[in-house]
């Protein structure tokens, strides 16, 4: 599952950079979407790790 999570983070990071070369409005919207998805993907395991301790 961690490998899949890492692949998702890398995919979203690549897509965020790729969309930056398109229109400005699309770039802003996609950056907000991708950053929120990255935060969700990374934040979830961190919070479950804290709760287990």
N, CA, C and O atoms as a Maestro MAE file, in Angstrom:
{
 s_m_m2io_version
 :::
 2.0.0
}

f_m_ct {
 s_m_title
 :::
 protein
 m_atom[212] {
  # First column is atom index #
  i_m_mmod_type
  r_m_x_coord
  r_m_y_coord
  r_m_z_coord
  i_m_residue_number
  s_m_chain_name
  s_m_pdb_residue_name
  s_m_pdb_atom_name
  i_m_atomic_number
  :::
  1 25 0.829 -1.204 0.000 1 A "UNK " " N  " 7
  2 3 0.000 0.000 0.000 1 A "UNK " " CA " 6
  3 2 0.864 1.255 0.000 1 A "UNK " " C  " 6
  4 15 0.507 2.252 -0.628 1 A "UNK " " O  " 8
  5 25 2.006 1.216 0.704 2 A "UNK " " N  " 7
  6 3 2.884 2.387 0.725 2 A "UNK " " CA " 6
  7 2 3.469 2.676 -0.649 2 A "UNK " " C  " 6
  8 15 3.659 3.837 -1.011 2 A "UNK " " O  " 8
  9 25 3.757 1.628 -1.416 3 A "UNK " " N  " 7
  10 3 4.278 1.829 -2.767 3 A "UNK " " CA " 6
  11 2 3.225 2.487 -3.653 3 A "UNK " " C  " 6
  12 15 3.536 3.369 -4.453 3 A "UNK " " O  " 8
  13 25 1.987 2.053 -3.502 4 A "UNK " " N  " 7
  14 3 0.897 2.650 -4.272 4 A "UNK " " CA " 6
  15 2 0.687 4.106 -3.866 4 A "UNK " " C  " 6
  16 15 0.428 4.959 -4.715 4 A "UNK " " O  " 8
  17 25 0.797 4.385 -2.587 5 A "UNK " " N  " 7
  18 3 0.641 5.758 -2.090 5 A "UNK " " CA " 6
  19 2 1.757 6.653 -2.648 5 A "UNK " " C  " 6
  20 15 1.497 7.781 -3.066 5 A "UNK " " O  " 8
  21 25 2.992 6.150 -2.652 6 A "UNK " " N  " 7
  22 3 4.116 6.912 -3.198 6 A "UNK " " CA " 6
  23 2 3.933 7.150 -4.693 6 A "UNK " " C  " 6
  24 15 4.223 8.239 -5.189 6 A "UNK " " O  " 8
  25 25 3.459 6.145 -5.407 7 A "UNK " " N  " 7
  26 3 3.209 6.305 -6.843 7 A "UNK " " CA " 6
  27 2 2.136 7.363 -7.088 7 A "UNK " " C  " 6
  28 15 2.237 8.140 -8.038 7 A "UNK " " O  " 8
  29 25 1.116 7.398 -6.243 8 A "UNK " " N  " 7
  30 3 0.071 8.414 -6.367 8 A "UNK " " CA " 6
  31 2 0.603 9.812 -6.137 8 A "UNK " " C  " 6
  32 15 0.247 10.746 -6.855 8 A "UNK " " O  " 8
  33 25 1.463 9.959 -5.129 9 A "UNK " " N  " 7
  34 3 2.063 11.266 -4.850 9 A "UNK " " CA " 6
  35 2 2.908 11.727 -6.026 9 A "UNK " " C  " 6
  36 15 2.820 12.882 -6.442 9 A "UNK " " O  " 8
  37 25 3.721 10.835 -6.561 10 A "UNK " " N  " 7
  38 3 4.568 11.200 -7.697 10 A "UNK " " CA " 6
  39 2 3.732 11.531 -8.935 10 A "UNK " " C  " 6
  40 15 4.067 12.450 -9.683 10 A "UNK " " O  " 8
  41 25 2.659 10.793 -9.149 11 A "UNK " " N  " 7
  42 3 1.780 11.069 -10.288 11 A "UNK " " CA " 6
  43 2 1.124 12.438 -10.158 11 A "UNK " " C  " 6
  44 15 1.088 13.201 -11.123 11 A "UNK " " O  " 8
  45 25 0.605 12.757 -8.968 12 A "UNK " " N  " 7
  46 3 -0.026 14.060 -8.766 12 A "UNK " " CA " 6
  47 2 0.992 15.188 -8.885 12 A "UNK " " C  " 6
  48 15 0.673 16.250 -9.420 12 A "UNK " " O  " 8
  49 25 2.211 14.976 -8.397 13 A "UNK " " N  " 7
  50 3 3.245 16.003 -8.519 13 A "UNK " " CA " 6
  51 2 3.582 16.246 -9.991 13 A "UNK " " C  " 6
  52 15 3.712 17.394 -10.416 13 A "UNK " " O  " 8
  53 25 3.722 15.175 -10.764 14 A "UNK " " N  " 7
  54 3 4.006 15.317 -12.193 14 A "UNK " " CA " 6
  55 2 2.860 16.022 -12.912 14 A "UNK " " C  " 6
  56 15 3.094 16.890 -13.752 14 A "UNK " " O  " 8
  57 25 1.622 15.650 -12.584 15 A "UNK " " N  " 7
  58 3 0.474 16.271 -13.241 15 A "UNK " " CA " 6
  59 2 0.383 17.753 -12.892 15 A "UNK " " C  " 6
  60 15 0.007 18.567 -13.735 15 A "UNK " " O  " 8
  61 25 0.726 18.105 -11.657 16 A "UNK " " N  " 7
  62 3 0.723 19.518 -11.262 16 A "UNK " " CA " 6
  63 2 1.711 20.329 -12.077 16 A "UNK " " C  " 6
  64 15 1.411 21.453 -12.480 16 A "UNK " " O  " 8
  65 25 2.885 19.770 -12.323 17 A "UNK " " N  " 7
  66 3 3.892 20.468 -13.123 17 A "UNK " " CA " 6
  67 2 3.471 20.513 -14.590 17 A "UNK " " C  " 6
  68 15 3.653 21.534 -15.253 17 A "UNK " " O  " 8
  69 25 2.913 19.425 -15.099 18 A "UNK " " N  " 7
  70 3 2.521 19.368 -16.509 18 A "UNK " " CA " 6
  71 2 1.405 20.361 -16.825 18 A "UNK " " C  " 6
  72 15 1.415 20.972 -17.894 18 A "UNK " " O  " 8
  73 25 0.454 20.533 -15.926 19 A "UNK " " N  " 7
  74 3 -0.667 21.433 -16.182 19 A "UNK " " CA " 6
  75 2 -0.232 22.889 -16.078 19 A "UNK " " C  " 6
  76 15 -0.884 23.763 -16.649 19 A "UNK " " O  " 8
  77 25 0.851 23.169 -15.364 20 A "UNK " " N  " 7
  78 3 1.333 24.544 -15.246 20 A "UNK " " CA " 6
  79 2 1.694 25.154 -16.598 20 A "UNK " " C  " 6
  80 15 1.771 26.376 -16.718 20 A "UNK " " O  " 8
  81 25 1.913 24.336 -17.603 21 A "UNK " " N  " 7
  82 3 2.264 24.856 -18.916 21 A "UNK " " CA " 6
  83 2 1.032 25.147 -19.770 21 A "UNK " " C  " 6
  84 15 1.157 25.543 -20.929 21 A "UNK " " O  " 8
  85 25 -0.150 24.952 -19.202 22 A "UNK " " N  " 7
  86 3 -1.377 25.279 -19.931 22 A "UNK " " CA " 6
  87 2 -1.878 26.643 -19.472 22 A "UNK " " C  " 6
  88 15 -1.086 27.455 -18.992 22 A "UNK " " O  " 8
  89 25 -3.144 26.907 -19.604 23 A "UNK " " N  " 7
  90 3 -3.689 28.228 -19.290 23 A "UNK " " CA " 6
  91 2 -3.557 28.555 -17.801 23 A "UNK " " C  " 6
  92 15 -3.427 27.659 -16.966 23 A "UNK " " O  " 8
  93 25 -3.592 29.838 -17.488 24 A "UNK " " N  " 7
  94 3 -3.382 30.308 -16.115 24 A "UNK " " CA " 6
  95 2 -4.500 29.847 -15.186 24 A "UNK " " C  " 6
  96 15 -4.226 29.361 -14.089 24 A "UNK " " O  " 8
  97 25 -5.754 29.990 -15.608 25 A "UNK " " N  " 7
  98 3 -6.885 29.602 -14.760 25 A "UNK " " CA " 6
  99 2 -6.883 28.100 -14.505 25 A "UNK " " C  " 6
  100 15 -7.104 27.659 -13.377 25 A "UNK " " O  " 8
  101 25 -6.637 27.319 -15.544 26 A "UNK " " N  " 7
  102 3 -6.565 25.873 -15.383 26 A "UNK " " CA " 6
  103 2 -5.422 25.502 -14.453 26 A "UNK " " C  " 6
  104 15 -5.538 24.561 -13.667 26 A "UNK " " O  " 8
  105 25 -4.326 26.229 -14.536 27 A "UNK " " N  " 7
  106 3 -3.180 25.971 -13.674 27 A "UNK " " CA " 6
  107 2 -3.527 26.205 -12.209 27 A "UNK " " C  " 6
  108 15 -3.170 25.395 -11.353 27 A "UNK " " O  " 8
  109 25 -4.214 27.294 -11.913 28 A "UNK " " N  " 7
  110 3 -4.578 27.607 -10.526 28 A "UNK " " CA " 6
  111 2 -5.545 26.564 -9.977 28 A "UNK " " C  " 6
  112 15 -5.377 26.091 -8.853 28 A "UNK " " O  " 8
  113 25 -6.545 26.208 -10.757 29 A "UNK " " N  " 7
  114 3 -7.537 25.223 -10.312 29 A "UNK " " CA " 6
  115 2 -6.882 23.857 -10.110 29 A "UNK " " C  " 6
  116 15 -7.121 23.193 -9.102 29 A "UNK " " O  " 8
  117 25 -6.073 23.449 -11.053 30 A "UNK " " N  " 7
  118 3 -5.446 22.133 -10.943 30 A "UNK " " CA " 6
  119 2 -4.439 22.089 -9.803 30 A "UNK " " C  " 6
  120 15 -4.331 21.073 -9.117 30 A "UNK " " O  " 8
  121 25 -3.700 23.176 -9.589 31 A "UNK " " N  " 7
  122 3 -2.763 23.201 -8.465 31 A "UNK " " CA " 6
  123 2 -3.494 23.055 -7.140 31 A "UNK " " C  " 6
  124 15 -3.030 22.334 -6.257 31 A "UNK " " O  " 8
  125 25 -4.621 23.721 -6.988 32 A "UNK " " N  " 7
  126 3 -5.398 23.592 -5.754 32 A "UNK " " CA " 6
  127 2 -5.893 22.157 -5.578 32 A "UNK " " C  " 6
  128 15 -5.842 21.611 -4.475 32 A "UNK " " O  " 8
  129 25 -6.367 21.551 -6.656 33 A "UNK " " N  " 7
  130 3 -6.846 20.176 -6.589 33 A "UNK " " CA " 6
  131 2 -5.712 19.209 -6.264 33 A "UNK " " C  " 6
  132 15 -5.852 18.355 -5.389 33 A "UNK " " O  " 8
  133 25 -4.598 19.345 -6.964 34 A "UNK " " N  " 7
  134 3 -3.495 18.415 -6.769 34 A "UNK " " CA " 6
  135 2 -2.847 18.573 -5.398 34 A "UNK " " C  " 6
  136 15 -2.476 17.579 -4.775 34 A "UNK " " O  " 8
  137 25 -2.708 19.796 -4.925 35 A "UNK " " N  " 7
  138 3 -2.110 20.005 -3.607 35 A "UNK " " CA " 6
  139 2 -3.013 19.436 -2.523 35 A "UNK " " C  " 6
  140 15 -2.527 18.822 -1.573 35 A "UNK " " O  " 8
  141 25 -4.315 19.629 -2.651 36 A "UNK " " N  " 7
  142 3 -5.220 19.057 -1.648 36 A "UNK " " CA " 6
  143 2 -5.192 17.529 -1.696 36 A "UNK " " C  " 6
  144 15 -5.277 16.881 -0.653 36 A "UNK " " O  " 8
  145 25 -5.076 16.952 -2.879 37 A "UNK " " N  " 7
  146 3 -4.974 15.495 -2.988 37 A "UNK " " CA " 6
  147 2 -3.666 14.997 -2.388 37 A "UNK " " C  " 6
  148 15 -3.651 13.974 -1.704 37 A "UNK " " O  " 8
  149 25 -2.569 15.707 -2.636 38 A "UNK " " N  " 7
  150 3 -1.289 15.323 -2.044 38 A "UNK " " CA " 6
  151 2 -1.340 15.392 -0.528 38 A "UNK " " C  " 6
  152 15 -0.846 14.495 0.156 38 A "UNK " " O  " 8
  153 25 -1.935 16.451 -0.002 39 A "UNK " " N  " 7
  154 3 -2.052 16.581 1.451 39 A "UNK " " CA " 6
  155 2 -2.879 15.429 2.011 39 A "UNK " " C  " 6
  156 15 -2.522 14.860 3.042 39 A "UNK " " O  " 8
  157 25 -3.973 15.078 1.350 40 A "UNK " " N  " 7
  158 3 -4.806 13.970 1.818 40 A "UNK " " CA " 6
  159 2 -4.039 12.652 1.783 40 A "UNK " " C  " 6
  160 15 -4.100 11.869 2.731 40 A "UNK " " O  " 8
  161 25 -3.315 12.406 0.687 41 A "UNK " " N  " 7
  162 3 -2.577 11.149 0.543 41 A "UNK " " CA " 6
  163 2 -1.486 11.031 1.598 41 A "UNK " " C  " 6
  164 15 -1.276 9.950 2.148 41 A "UNK " " O  " 8
  165 25 -0.797 12.114 1.885 42 A "UNK " " N  " 7
  166 3 0.313 12.073 2.837 42 A "UNK " " CA " 6
  167 2 -0.185 12.210 4.274 42 A "UNK " " C  " 6
  168 15 0.370 11.582 5.176 42 A "UNK " " O  " 8
  169 25 -1.214 13.013 4.503 43 A "UNK " " N  " 7
  170 3 -1.684 13.305 5.862 43 A "UNK " " CA " 6
  171 2 -2.350 12.093 6.510 43 A "UNK " " C  " 6
  172 15 -2.188 11.877 7.711 43 A "UNK " " O  " 8
  173 25 -3.087 11.304 5.748 44 A "UNK " " N  " 7
  174 3 -3.818 10.164 6.307 44 A "UNK " " CA " 6
  175 2 -2.909 9.172 7.036 44 A "UNK " " C  " 6
  176 15 -3.203 8.827 8.180 44 A "UNK " " O  " 8
  177 25 -1.825 8.700 6.427 45 A "UNK " " N  " 7
  178 3 -0.964 7.758 7.154 45 A "UNK " " CA " 6
  179 2 -0.266 8.405 8.347 45 A "UNK " " C  " 6
  180 15 -0.009 7.740 9.351 45 A "UNK " " O  " 8
  181 25 0.039 9.688 8.243 46 A "UNK " " N  " 7
  182 3 0.680 10.360 9.373 46 A "UNK " " CA " 6
  183 2 -0.259 10.406 10.570 46 A "UNK " " C  " 6
  184 15 0.168 10.171 11.701 46 A "UNK " " O  " 8
  185 25 -1.516 10.701 10.338 47 A "UNK " " N  " 7
  186 3 -2.478 10.785 11.439 47 A "UNK " " CA " 6
  187 2 -2.785 9.408 12.026 47 A "UNK " " C  " 6
  188 15 -2.946 9.284 13.240 47 A "UNK " " O  " 8
  189 25 -2.868 8.384 11.200 48 A "UNK " " N  " 7
  190 3 -3.116 7.047 11.738 48 A "UNK " " CA " 6
  191 2 -1.903 6.550 12.507 48 A "UNK " " C  " 6
  192 15 -2.049 5.800 13.472 48 A "UNK " " O  " 8
  193 25 -0.703 6.958 12.092 49 A "UNK " " N  " 7
  194 3 0.504 6.596 12.835 49 A "UNK " " CA " 6
  195 2 0.551 7.261 14.190 49 A "UNK " " C  " 6
  196 15 1.008 6.654 15.158 49 A "UNK " " O  " 8
  197 25 0.090 8.497 14.281 50 A "UNK " " N  " 7
  198 3 0.065 9.221 15.552 50 A "UNK " " CA " 6
  199 2 -0.974 8.604 16.481 50 A "UNK " " C  " 6
  200 15 -0.738 8.496 17.684 50 A "UNK " " O  " 8
  201 25 -2.117 8.200 15.942 51 A "UNK " " N  " 7
  202 3 -3.186 7.621 16.759 51 A "UNK " " CA " 6
  203 2 -2.790 6.267 17.330 51 A "UNK " " C  " 6
  204 15 -3.245 5.904 18.414 51 A "UNK " " O  " 8
  205 25 -1.950 5.512 16.622 52 A "UNK " " N  " 7
  206 3 -1.537 4.187 17.094 52 A "UNK " " CA " 6
  207 2 -0.567 4.270 18.264 52 A "UNK " " C  " 6
  208 15 -0.460 3.325 19.045 52 A "UNK " " O  " 8
  209 25 0.139 5.385 18.394 53 A "UNK " " N  " 7
  210 3 1.147 5.501 19.455 53 A "UNK " " CA " 6
  211 2 0.557 5.715 20.795 53 A "UNK " " C  " 6
  212 15 1.286 5.830 21.780 53 A "UNK " " O  " 8
  :::
 }
 m_bond[211] {
  # First column is bond index #
  i_m_from
  i_m_to
  i_m_order
  :::
  1 1 2 1
  2 2 3 1
  3 3 4 2
  4 3 5 1
  5 5 6 1
  6 6 7 1
  7 7 8 2
  8 7 9 1
  9 9 10 1
  10 10 11 1
  11 11 12 2
  12 11 13 1
  13 13 14 1
  14 14 15 1
  15 15 16 2
  16 15 17 1
  17 17 18 1
  18 18 19 1
  19 19 20 2
  20 19 21 1
  21 21 22 1
  22 22 23 1
  23 23 24 2
  24 23 25 1
  25 25 26 1
  26 26 27 1
  27 27 28 2
  28 27 29 1
  29 29 30 1
  30 30 31 1
  31 31 32 2
  32 31 33 1
  33 33 34 1
  34 34 35 1
  35 35 36 2
  36 35 37 1
  37 37 38 1
  38 38 39 1
  39 39 40 2
  40 39 41 1
  41 41 42 1
  42 42 43 1
  43 43 44 2
  44 43 45 1
  45 45 46 1
  46 46 47 1
  47 47 48 2
  48 47 49 1
  49 49 50 1
  50 50 51 1
  51 51 52 2
  52 51 53 1
  53 53 54 1
  54 54 55 1
  55 55 56 2
  56 55 57 1
  57 57 58 1
  58 58 59 1
  59 59 60 2
  60 59 61 1
  61 61 62 1
  62 62 63 1
  63 63 64 2
  64 63 65 1
  65 65 66 1
  66 66 67 1
  67 67 68 2
  68 67 69 1
  69 69 70 1
  70 70 71 1
  71 71 72 2
  72 71 73 1
  73 73 74 1
  74 74 75 1
  75 75 76 2
  76 75 77 1
  77 77 78 1
  78 78 79 1
  79 79 80 2
  80 79 81 1
  81 81 82 1
  82 82 83 1
  83 83 84 2
  84 83 85 1
  85 85 86 1
  86 86 87 1
  87 87 88 2
  88 87 89 1
  89 89 90 1
  90 90 91 1
  91 91 92 2
  92 91 93 1
  93 93 94 1
  94 94 95 1
  95 95 96 2
  96 95 97 1
  97 97 98 1
  98 98 99 1
  99 99 100 2
  100 99 101 1
  101 101 102 1
  102 102 103 1
  103 103 104 2
  104 103 105 1
  105 105 106 1
  106 106 107 1
  107 107 108 2
  108 107 109 1
  109 109 110 1
  110 110 111 1
  111 111 112 2
  112 111 113 1
  113 113 114 1
  114 114 115 1
  115 115 116 2
  116 115 117 1
  117 117 118 1
  118 118 119 1
  119 119 120 2
  120 119 121 1
  121 121 122 1
  122 122 123 1
  123 123 124 2
  124 123 125 1
  125 125 126 1
  126 126 127 1
  127 127 128 2
  128 127 129 1
  129 129 130 1
  130 130 131 1
  131 131 132 2
  132 131 133 1
  133 133 134 1
  134 134 135 1
  135 135 136 2
  136 135 137 1
  137 137 138 1
  138 138 139 1
  139 139 140 2
  140 139 141 1
  141 141 142 1
  142 142 143 1
  143 143 144 2
  144 143 145 1
  145 145 146 1
  146 146 147 1
  147 147 148 2
  148 147 149 1
  149 149 150 1
  150 150 151 1
  151 151 152 2
  152 151 153 1
  153 153 154 1
  154 154 155 1
  155 155 156 2
  156 155 157 1
  157 157 158 1
  158 158 159 1
  159 159 160 2
  160 159 161 1
  161 161 162 1
  162 162 163 1
  163 163 164 2
  164 163 165 1
  165 165 166 1
  166 166 167 1
  167 167 168 2
  168 167 169 1
  169 169 170 1
  170 170 171 1
  171 171 172 2
  172 171 173 1
  173 173 174 1
  174 174 175 1
  175 175 176 2
  176 175 177 1
  177 177 178 1
  178 178 179 1
  179 179 180 2
  180 179 181 1
  181 181 182 1
  182 182 183 1
  183 183 184 2
  184 183 185 1
  185 185 186 1
  186 186 187 1
  187 187 188 2
  188 187 189 1
  189 189 190 1
  190 190 191 1
  191 191 192 2
  192 191 193 1
  193 193 194 1
  194 194 195 1
  195 195 196 2
  196 195 197 1
  197 197 198 1
  198 198 199 1
  199 199 200 2
  200 199 201 1
  201 201 202 1
  202 202 203 1
  203 203 204 2
  204 203 205 1
  205 205 206 1
  206 206 207 1
  207 207 208 2
  208 207 209 1
  209 209 210 1
  210 210 211 1
  211 211 212 2
  :::
 }
}
